[in-house]
Amino acid sequence: MNSRAFFSSLLSIAFAFFLLSFLAFSTASLLSLNTVLNASLELEKASMQRSIAEQNTDFLISRTIELQALEKQLSSHKLSAAIHSNLASYFARLESLEGFSFFQTEYYFPDYSRLSQSQAIPFFSFSDEFKVNVVRLGKHLSLVTASYSGGKSGKSLVFAKISPARQELFFLIPFNYTIRKLVIS
């Protein structure tokens, strides 16, 4: 009987050790899962912020063109200045949000993968970046084209790092970004 008691005790200790190991493994797995879920939520939030910024930029340029048409201010120079002013104030508001940092750089990377290592300078002005062309199609009808040119060098890139906590995404105005608007003036 003594050997049975010893064997049962040994078996109980082994089973308890197995249960404790399983509990520790489960806790570690749960912590890893929570870390992955938190990172995923941060990335989704940054992606949503980028998408909102992209849509608002499109809307802001289109609305600026419409408002300038209503005010009969359809010269290329005035439209370019109005677009620049409105985008600069919008980008300044975005920078005041947590996670947005705007930059302008003269470096172009086709896949944008090295933007975080680029020699970026703080974003100040990009008045030479947008080229506006107004084509009169009739007495009161015009086609307005606003396109992002890349500045005098053709290589200037305006972008923002969106980095809440550990994640990092980029909002950028791509080269040859163009908005065409048919307006009645």
matplotlib code that plots the C-alpha trace (Angstrom):
import matplotlib.pyplot as plt

x = [0.0, 2.8, 4.0, 0.5, 0.3, 3.6, 2.7, -0.7, 1.1, 3.6, 0.8, -1.1, 2.0, 2.6, -1.0, -0.9, 2.4, 0.8, -2.3, -0.1, 2.0, -1.1, -2.5, 0.8, 0.8, -2.9, -2.1, 0.9, -1.2, -4.0, -1.5, 0.0, -3.5, -4.4, -1.1, -1.9, -5.5, -4.4, -1.8, -4.5, -6.9, -4.2, -3.5, -7.2, -7.6, -4.6, -5.9, -9.3, -7.6, -5.6, -8.8, -10.6, -7.7, -7.6, -11.3, -11.3, -8.4, -10.3, -13.4, -11.5, -9.9, -13.2, -15.1, -12.5, -12.9, -16.7, -16.6, -14.1, -16.3, -19.3, -17.2, -16.1, -12.5, -11.5, -8.0, -5.3, -3.3, -6.2, -7.4, -3.9, -3.5, -7.0, -6.2, -2.9, -4.4, -7.2, -5.0, -2.3, -4.9, -6.5, -3.0, -2.3, -5.5, -4.5, -1.1, -2.8, -4.4, -2.5, -0.3, -0.2, 3.1, 3.4, 6.7, 8.0, 10.9, 12.8, 13.3, 11.1, 10.8, 8.7, 7.3, 7.3, 8.8, 11.7, 9.8, 10.3, 14.1, 14.0, 15.7, 12.4, 12.1, 9.1, 6.2, 5.8, 4.5, 3.8, 2.4, 4.4, 3.1, -0.4, -0.7, -4.2, -5.4, -8.7, -10.1, -13.2, -15.6, -18.3, -19.5, -20.3, -18.7, -15.1, -13.1, -10.7, -7.8, -5.8, -2.8, 0.0, 3.2, 5.9, 7.2, 9.9, 12.1, 9.3, 10.4, 8.9, 6.7, 4.2, 3.4, 2.3, 3.3, 0.3, 1.7, -0.5, 1.5, 3.5, 2.0, 3.0, 1.2, 1.7, -0.8, 0.6, -0.4, 0.9, 2.6, 0.2, -2.7, -5.4, -8.9, -11.0, -14.1, -16.6, -17.9, -20.5, -19.4]
y = [0.0, 2.3, 2.2, 2.9, 6.0, 7.2, 6.6, 8.4, 11.4, 11.5, 11.4, 14.1, 16.4, 15.8, 16.6, 19.8, 20.8, 20.1, 22.3, 25.1, 25.0, 25.0, 28.0, 29.9, 29.2, 30.3, 33.5, 34.3, 33.6, 35.8, 38.6, 38.2, 38.2, 41.4, 43.0, 42.1, 43.3, 46.6, 47.1, 46.2, 48.8, 51.5, 50.7, 50.8, 54.1, 55.6, 54.2, 55.8, 59.2, 58.9, 58.1, 61.1, 63.4, 62.2, 62.7, 66.1, 67.2, 66.3, 68.0, 71.1, 71.6, 71.0, 73.3, 76.1, 75.9, 76.1, 79.1, 81.0, 80.4, 81.8, 84.9, 85.2, 84.7, 82.1, 83.2, 80.6, 82.7, 83.5, 79.9, 78.6, 81.0, 80.1, 76.4, 76.9, 79.0, 76.5, 73.5, 75.1, 76.0, 72.5, 70.8, 73.0, 71.8, 68.2, 68.8, 69.9, 66.4, 63.7, 61.7, 64.0, 65.5, 67.2, 67.4, 68.4, 66.7, 66.8, 63.0, 60.7, 57.0, 55.1, 52.8, 55.4, 52.8, 55.0, 58.1, 57.6, 57.7, 60.6, 63.9, 65.7, 69.3, 70.7, 71.5, 75.3, 76.2, 74.5, 77.4, 76.3, 72.8, 73.2, 74.3, 75.5, 75.8, 77.4, 76.7, 78.7, 76.4, 79.0, 82.3, 81.0, 77.5, 76.7, 73.6, 74.0, 71.6, 71.7, 69.3, 68.7, 69.3, 68.5, 72.0, 73.7, 70.6, 68.2, 66.1, 67.8, 65.6, 66.8, 64.1, 63.5, 60.8, 59.5, 57.7, 56.9, 54.9, 52.2, 52.3, 54.6, 55.3, 58.0, 60.5, 62.1, 64.1, 61.9, 63.3, 64.1, 64.3, 66.1, 67.4, 68.5, 70.6, 71.8, 75.1, 77.6, 81.2]
z = [0.0, 0.7, -2.9, -4.2, -1.9, -3.1, -6.8, -6.3, -4.6, -7.4, -10.0, -8.2, -8.0, -11.8, -12.6, -10.5, -12.2, -15.6, -14.6, -13.3, -16.5, -18.6, -16.6, -17.1, -20.8, -21.1, -19.3, -21.4, -24.6, -23.4, -22.7, -26.2, -27.7, -25.9, -27.1, -30.7, -30.4, -28.9, -31.7, -34.3, -32.8, -32.8, -36.5, -37.4, -35.6, -37.5, -40.7, -40.1, -39.3, -42.5, -44.5, -43.0, -43.7, -47.3, -47.8, -46.1, -48.3, -51.4, -50.1, -49.1, -52.5, -54.3, -52.0, -52.3, -56.1, -55.8, -53.4, -55.6, -58.6, -56.6, -55.8, -59.5, -58.5, -61.1, -61.8, -61.5, -59.1, -56.7, -56.8, -56.0, -53.1, -51.7, -51.9, -50.3, -47.5, -46.7, -46.8, -44.6, -42.0, -42.2, -41.9, -38.9, -37.2, -38.0, -36.4, -33.2, -33.0, -31.3, -33.7, -36.8, -37.8, -41.2, -43.1, -46.5, -48.0, -51.3, -51.4, -53.3, -52.6, -55.0, -52.3, -49.5, -47.2, -46.1, -45.3, -41.6, -42.2, -44.6, -43.9, -43.5, -42.7, -40.8, -43.0, -43.5, -46.9, -50.2, -52.3, -55.3, -55.0, -56.4, -60.0, -60.9, -64.5, -65.5, -68.9, -70.0, -71.8, -72.3, -71.0, -67.6, -67.6, -66.7, -66.1, -63.1, -62.7, -59.5, -59.4, -57.0, -58.9, -56.4, -56.3, -58.3, -58.2, -58.9, -56.0, -53.0, -51.0, -48.4, -45.9, -42.4, -40.0, -38.1, -35.1, -32.2, -29.6, -31.4, -34.9, -37.8, -41.0, -43.6, -45.1, -48.2, -51.2, -54.0, -57.1, -59.9, -57.5, -59.5, -58.9, -61.8, -61.2, -63.7, -62.3, -63.3, -62.7]

ax = plt.figure().add_subplot(projection="3d")
ax.plot(x, y, z, "-o")
ax.set_aspect("equal")
plt.show()
